[in-house]
Amino acid sequence: MGRLFGTDGVRGVAGRDLTAELAMDLSVAAAHVLGDAGAFRASDGRPSASHSRPIAVVGRDPRASGEFLEAAVVAGLASSGMDVLRLGVLPTPAVAYLTTALGADMGVMISASHNPAPDNGIKFLTRGGFKLPDAVENEIEQRLGEKWDRPTGASVGRVREAYGEADRYVSHVLSTLPGRLDGLSVVIDCAHGAAHTVAPEALTRAGAKVETIGARPDGLNINAGVGSTHLDKLQQIVVSRGADVGIAYDGDADRCLAVAHNGEVIDGDQIMAVLALALRAEGKLARDTVVATVMSNLGFKLALREAGIDVLETAVGDRYVLEAMREGGYTFGGEQSGHVIMLDHATTGDGLLTSLHLLAAVARAGKPLAELASVMTRLPQVLINVKGVDRAKASVPELVAAVEAAESELGETGRVLLRPSGTEPMIRVMVEAASAEQAQALAERLAGVVREVCV
């Protein structure tokens, strides 16, 4: 069997790949790794909130399968001797925040993010609200199905509903704002997902005039034609209503994208550029550095370099961004996809927090979002996934020479990135260039070389 944990927890089709039995077994193993006598603590090593049993918080998005998976997760944790606080439907970053705020030893989020409704996933969080390192995920997998002494009587965990804690999270994100949003008209697309109540409430309390779409989850419509992966409807409504900004969250609201008043899509790179400049102006950008992945647009890097801001690159994945931030003492980073981490305020990507700070930058500047985002020029980017090849041959001499020739042709006006897939027989070819035509031509040329030599 391959590794259960992917880049963001354990995912699959609920009821087929991710079964109730697997969810319970994973939760038992996670309780033993993360909860046993404080076996895995944050660096401060403090005990668990002066409580006789370890505590777990559990949240989910509105998927129908989340109901039975939540029941299985809660059963696994409580049967292992952990007390469980059921948070109900909340964004992933809310669960991360409440893991810390409620003094829990671990957190669990049940969600498949931007995936369609039949999929679901389980993400575990450490004390302190951080995603698990690879080594801890491996230990959880190794302990699946092991024999263990089952608590009985007063030693079993107790389960309590804690749905009212959503307001604690909303109040927290609002407390981070540098100013109010009075006068801004905003359309928000909640993807029929986990942000459908907290996002409208937070933006309204901050002073914005709010219209919502994608805010009527029925368990089956999450991400269906709405949210950060389907921006057409939001673009149309922003333009037709004459709104200042549109904000689109994904299913678990750990990321967001934006739409300007003219319908222009503002991606994660542009959002990071606007916020990085705002933070630097306030003296709050640690070491004048932003942490981003290798997939961030070259235009983003050139714009920040021009502004005197360094960009530290990581592998693709917000967990790698966060690791680099924590190791280097940086406080701001993210991905082109809209995962933005503001480490002064959150331990993970937080779409609601990001959108509030982006809107605050617009309100403070008194300028349209499109104008603020024009600080960077997005270079045309072409990505070709070459399937059915040997990804281990991505560094053969013929391919290296072809890449070097393409880079020489681009000079400083573009770049080439080849990335072997971590899970499939596939190599990704990405080219950025001054024109879309050049990017497409070079990407197709390199893809052809990959097909020839990586067999």
N, C-alpha and C positions, 0 to 999 in steps of 0.2 A: 504493500500500500504506500502511495506517495505521501508526502508531508501534508497534513490536514490544514495547517495554518498557511494562508496566503499572505499577500502584502497588507491586508487589513482584516485580520481575524479569519474565522472559518465560514465559508459561504457555499451555497449550493441551492438546488431546487428544494424548497421546504416540503417535507413529507417523503421525498425520494432520496436525495443526497443528505440533506440535513434533517434527520428524523428526531422525534421526541426522545428516543432511546439515546441517540448520540448526544443530544443537547444535555440530557441528564448526566450522562457519563462524563462529558467535558466539564460540567459544572462541579461534579464531585472531585475530579482531578484538579481543577483550578482551585477549589476550596482547600485541598490538601497542600497545594504549592503556595498559594497566596495567603491563606488564612490560618494555617496551623501555627498556633503560638507565635504569630507574627513572623512566619518563616521568610516572608519577603517584605521588606520595609523600604520606605524612602531613606535617603541618606541620613536623616536625623535619627533614625532608629527608635523612634518613640513607640511605646506600646499603644494598644488600641483603645483610645478614648476612655480609659478607666472602666472598661466594660468587661464582664466575666466571659463573654463569648465574642469571637470576631464578628464583624458586621459587613454585609454586602448590600449595595444598592443596585437595583435592576430597573432599566428603562427600555422602551421599545418604540419603534415607529408604528404607524397604524395598519400595517399589513395584517390580513386575516390570519395568516400563519403565525404571526407574532403572539397570538393569544395562546395557542397550545405550546409554542416554544417557551414563552414566558413561564407557563405553568411547570414545564419540565425543568427549566433552569432553577426556578425557585425551589422545586422539590429536591433537586440535587444538592443545592446549597444548604437548605434547612436540614436535610437528612444527614449532612456532614457535620452538623453542629454549629452552623453560622446563622445568626439572626439576619433577616432579610427585610429591607425596606423597598416596597414596590412603588416606583415613581410614576408608573403609567406611561403615557405617550409623551415623550420629550426628545429634543434633539440630542445627538451624541455629545456635543460640548456641554450641554446642561448636565448630563449624567457625569461627565468628567469633573465638572465644577462641584457638583453635589457630593461626589465621592470624597472630596477634600472637606467641603463645608460641613458635612454631617459626620466627619471623623470615621469614615468607613475604611475597612481594610482592603476592599476591592470594589470595583464597579463592573457591571455587565450591561452592554448595549446590544439589543436584538434588532438588527437592521441590515439590509443589503444596499443601503445608500441610494445610488441613482439607478439601480437595476430594476427590472419590471417586477410586478407584484408576486409572481410565483416564486421568485428567489427570496432567500433570507440569509441572515448571517448572525454570528455571535462574536462580539468583540469584548475582550476582558481588559480591565484597567487596573493598574496597581494602586496602592495607597498613594495619594498625591494626585491621582487622576491622569497618569501617563499610560500610553500604550505599552504593551509588553515588549521587552527585548527578545530577540530570537532565542536566546538561551533559555528564557523562562517558558516561551511557547514550546520549545523542545521538551522541557521537563514535564509540562502538562501532558503532552502527547505520550511520553514514556510511562506516565502513571495511569493512563487510561486502562480500566479493567483490573487494576491491581487489587489484591485482597486488603481489606481494611476493617478496623474495629468500628462497628456502627454504634453511634450514640443512642441511648435510650432514655426514657423518662425525662428528667429535668435537663438532660444534656443535649436534647435535640434543639435545633434552632427554632426561633419563633418568627412568624411572618406578620408584617404590619404594612398597611397601606399608607403611603406618604405622598399622595397626589398634590397636596397643597404646597409642596416644596418648589413647584414651578415658579411661584412668585419670588422666591429667594434668588433664583437664577436671573429672572428678568431684572430685579432690583440691582443685582451685581453688574450686569452688562451696562445698565443705565448709569451706574455710578462711575463708569470709566470714561464717560463722554466729556470732551473739553468744552462743549457748548450745546445749546438746544437746537432743534430742527424747525423752529417756528417759521412758517411761510413756505415750506417746501411741500409740494404735492408729489406723492410717491405711490406707484402701483407695485404691489408685491405679489409674486407668484410663489405660493408655498408648496407646489408640487403634490398637493393632496397628501402631504407628508407630516413629519414630526413637528414642523414649525407653525402649523396652521392656527394655533392659538397664541403662542408666545410672541411670534413676530409681529402680528398686527397690534397686540397690546403694547409691546415695547416701543414701536415706532410712534404710536399714538401718544403714549405717555411722554415721549421725547419732544412732542410738539408738531410732528408732521401730520399733514392731511393724507389719510391712507385709504386706498382702494385695494381690495384683495381679489385675486383669482387663485384657483387651485387650492382652495381652503375648505373643501367639503369631502374629506376622505371617507370612503365607504369600505375600506379594507382591500379593495381590488383595483382602485384607480390610481394608486400612487405612481407618480412619474409618467402617467399615460397622457402623452401629448402636452405636458406641462413641465415646469421646473427648469433647472439650469441646463438640461440637455435638449430642451424643446422651447426655443425662445421666440418663435414666430408670433404666437398669440400675444405675448407680453409686448413685443415691439409694436404690434398693431394698436394695442390699447393705449400704450404710452403716447403714441403720436396722435391718435384720435381724441384722446382726453386732453391733450396739451399738458401732460404731466411733466414735472421737472426730471424725474428719474424713475426707472423701473429696476426692481431687484428680483432676481430669481434664485431660490434656494434649491438644493437637491433633497432627496427623500429624507435624509437624516439631518439636514441643515448644518453639516460641518463645512460647507463651502457655499459660495454665492458668485453669481455673475451679475453684471449690471447692463442697463440699456439707457442711453442718453435720450434727451428730449426729442432728438431727430430720428430716433430709431436705431442709432449706431450701437452695436454690441461692444461693451467694454469688458475685456477678458481679465483673467487673473493677473497677468503681467501689468496691464494698465492700472488695475486697482492697486497693485503693490507699488507701482511708480508714484501714484498720487499720494498714497499713505506714507511712503518712505520720505518723500519731500516734506510732507506735513510734520512727520515725527522729527526729522532733522531740524526743521525750523523751530520746533519746540525744545530742542536739545534732548530728545528722548530716543534717538536712534543710536543704540549702543555701538560704539566703535565705528560709527558711520558706515555700517555694513548691513547688507541684506543677504540672507541665505536663500538661494533659489536652486532649482534643478537644472540639469543640462538641457531640458526641453524648453526653458524660458527663451523667448524670442531674442535674437541678437539686438534688435532695436531697443529692447528693455535694458540690456546691459550697456549699450552705447549711451543711452540717455542718462543712466545713473552715473556712468563714468564721467560724462560731461558735467554732471552736477557735483562731482567730487565724492560720490558714494561708491564704495567697493561692493562687488557681488561675489559671494562665495558659492561655488557650484557643488551640488550633491547628485547622487543617483536619483532616479525618478521615484517618487513616493514621499508623502508628507512625513512619514515616520523618520526618513533619512534626513529630511530638512530639520526636524525637531532634534534629532540626535546631534547634528552639527551645531545647532544653536546652543544646546546645553553644554556641549563640550567646549565651545569657543567663547561662551559668555555673550552671545548675541541675543537680541530680543525680538527681531522681526524677520519673517521669511515666509515662503509659500511657493505655490505652484501656479502655472498658467491656467490650470483647470479651476482655479478659484479657492483652493485650500490656502487660507492665509492664517499664519500663526502669530499672535501678538502675545509673546510670552510674559509680558508684564501683567497680563489680565487673564490668560487662559493657558491650558496645558495641551491643547489640540487645536486644529483648525476649527473656526467658529464662524459660520455664515452670518448669524445675527450680529455678533460683535463687529465683524468686518463691515457689514452694511451700515451699521450705525456710525462707525468712524468715517466711512466714505461719505455718507450724507452730511456728517458734521463738517468735513473738509469743504464740501460744496457750499454749505450754509455760511461758513466762516469766510470763504473767498468771495462769495457773492457772484460767482461765475458759473456758467453751465458746466456740467460734468464733461461734456465733449471737449470743451476748451481745456479743462484741467488735464484730461487724459491725453491731449495732443502733445504733452511734454515728451512722449515717445512716439516714434513712427514704427509701426509693425512691419517688419520685412516679410515679403511673401514666403510662406513656408509650405513645403510639399513633403508628405510622409507616405512612403510606400512600404507595405508589409509584404516581404517576399517569403512565401510559405513553402513548406516541403523541402527545406534545405538543411544542411548540417550547420547548426549555429556555432559549433565548436571551431568552424573554419573561418570565422569572421576576421581572423588576423593573418590569413595566408598571404604570402608576398604579392601575388597578383592583385588581390583586392586592396591591400595597403597602398600599392603603387597607383591604383585607379583613384583612390581617395585623395592621395597627395596631389595628383594631377588636377582633380576637381578643385581642391583647396587653392592651388596655385592660380587657377583661372579666376576664382572668386576674389582672391586677395583679401582686403579688409572689408569688402562689401557683402560678405556672406560667410557661410560655414557649412560643414558637412558633419553629420553624426550617424554612425552605424551602431545599432544596439541589438545584440543577440537577445531573443526572448528568453526569459528565465524558466518558462514552462512549456513552450511549444517549439517544434522544428521550424523556426522562423527567424529572420533577421530584418530589423526595421531600418530603413534608409530614410534619413531626414536631411533635406537641403533647404537652406535659406539663401536668398539672393536678392539683388536689387530689383529684379523683375520676376513676375510669376512665370514668364516664359522660360527664363534661364533656370529658375529653380526646378521647373518641371522637366526640362531637358536633361539637366545634370542628374536628377533623381532617377529618371528612367534609364540613363546610361549606366549608373552605378547598380541599379537593380538588375540590369542585364548581366553585369559582371558577376554579381552574387549568384545568379542562376547558373552561370557557366562554371564557376570554380568552387562553389560551396555545395557540392553534391557527394 
